[in-house]
Structures are given as C-alpha cells and as structure tokens.
Amino acid sequence: MAEVLVYVDHVDGAVRKPTLELLTLARRIGEPVAVALGAGAESTASALAEHGAVKVLTHEASEYADYLVVPKVDALQAAYEQVSPAAVLVPSSAEGKEIAARLALRIGSGIITDAIDLDAGSEGPVATQSVFAASFTTKSRVTKGTPVITVKPNSAAVEAAPAAGTVEALSVSFSDKATGTKVTGRTPRESTGRPELTEAAIVVSGGRGVNGAENFAIIESLADSLGAAVGASRAAVDAGWYPHTNQVGQTGKSVSPQLYIASGISGAIQHRAGMQTSKTIVAINKDAEAPIFDLVDYGVVGDLFEVVPQLTGEIKSRKG
C-alpha cells in the first residue's frame, strides 16, 4: 500500500488535533508516515502511532525555531525524497499552507488548499473543498506530480487506529535560504483557558449586536459553559470590541466546528465565508430578516441580551 506523508503540527511533543485528523484521512488513501520536526519531535511518536502512523520520521534542530518556514520545507522535501509518497498532507494553518505551497513548487506538483474531506480515487486522492465563500462544494484532484493537500481543522473525526509508529531519524540538509528570515523575539500569548479558535469543536461568536466590548462578557460566559472558543465578526473587531485574532470571516479565520452559535451577527458574506462549513449553525438575532437566518439549522429571533443569558443558565443547570 502506498505511503502518505503527514506533516505533524506539535508543541514540544504535544500533537495538535488537526494532525490526528490528518492521520485519519491519510488512512483512506494509504499508510500514514508522519514527519515530526523540532524540539520534542520524538515525543510525538506514541500519539502518532496510536492514530495510525506506521512510521515517524523525526529531526530536531534549532533552525526550526530560529528561522521561519524554509527549514521545515527543506525537511519535508527530504522526507518526500526518502519516501516517494502517494500524497503529502499538511494542516491548513497559515504556516501550513505556506509550507505546502513551497513544497509543491519545489517538487513540481499541484496543490489543493483548505480541503474539507479526502477520499481515494482511481486516479489519485480526491479532495472536497468549499469554495466561493462557501457557496459551492467541489471535488478535485491533482493531475501533475504528487498531490500536496492542506486540510482544514475539524474536517474529520479523530479515530484511533494503533500502528507500529516506528521512529526513524530523518537526514536533512538545510538550504542556503533556510536562514533567510530569522525570528528575533517571541511574546507568549496570554492563555484564556479556552480552545484554539480554528480547532474548537464549538464556537460562540458575537457581532455588531453585542454593542460594546463590555458586553462580550455574556458571549464569553456562554462559551465557557459549553467549553467553546470565542469568535467575533469583522464589525465587532473593527470597532475594537474584541481582538483581531478572534475574527471569524474572509479576512479573519476560517472555522468549521461541530456547533457554531452566532449572536448579534447579521450574516454578511464576509462572515459567512469563515464559518459556513460548520456542522450545525445556530443564530440569535432580533432582526427576523437578517441574512444569517438563510444559513442556519436553528434560529432564534430575539434580543441576545435576553436569550444568551437564559441559554447559558439552562446549560449550566443541565450540567449540574
């Protein structure tokens, strides 16, 4: 069976959920071979093996932390040349898409970004995408070279499938361009205790209807009762009510959770483009004609300042 390279997104050996989803998808088209780089790479092996990696190629070097992107592309290219895979899968983060694009260019292959599903095809892997601001769903495949595919978080359920997970050292020679862009400093992100927005299974977002930064507390309270991430519309972010890092939309982050709750968001195409692939969508808005209601699975026409606290209270009471 053909091997499929899976680029591992991890933090000091702790594997992030999108990588485990990639392993699930990779098993549909071949045998997953994981590529783990940087500090703690070898520590990823047990989690990767538990989720189907037959091999784990590791390489630790300071270049991965000290310089941007290119060292990782060099390593992934080395893994590609060693394995000759049927496909290369990368998480659809901003960095992941840049790594994938650079790799595809180097190896002369086509690339598909932001896939939301993946299946084996008679002529190669077939990727499903949500395109044109999520107005259409398409299926496509790469016709030249080895497919390089980035997959959006929450596109597949994580499924355990224990495999050998044999750890092998990857030999990497860094190119002259690897040290071109140096990281000169880092500022730790302040932890909110909530899940990462793009990886969360539940997202609760607030928009213009929240009417002020101080009122986002009720959005946060609902999110915390559900163990959810907090999002915001562009209008709320532009008004300075919530950080840009939490913006959901075409010019913000794309999310695809199991449950998306939009509070006080009209549903402009800019916002819809970032959340329309969510599995279940609930909207709370006092305007019955708001475009968001054309999209939702469940809609509540009402004042969010009355509905959201009631919903939060009901969730907390049911949780005991």
Protein Blocks (a to p, Z undefined) as FASTA:
>chain_A
ZZdddddddeehiacfklmmmmmmmmmnmccddddedehklmmmmmmmmnopabdcdddd
fklmmpghklmmmmmmmmmmmnopabdcddfbfklmmmmmmmmmmnopacdehiabdcdd
fkbccddddeehhlaccddddfehjddddddehkbccdddddfkpacdddddddfklmmp
ccfbdcddddehiacfklpfbdcdddfknopaklmmmmmmmmmmnopacdddfklmmnop
acfklpgcjklccdddfbdcdehiaoiaklmmmmmmpfbdcdddfblkbmklmmmmbdcd
ddfklmmmmmmmmmmmmnZZ
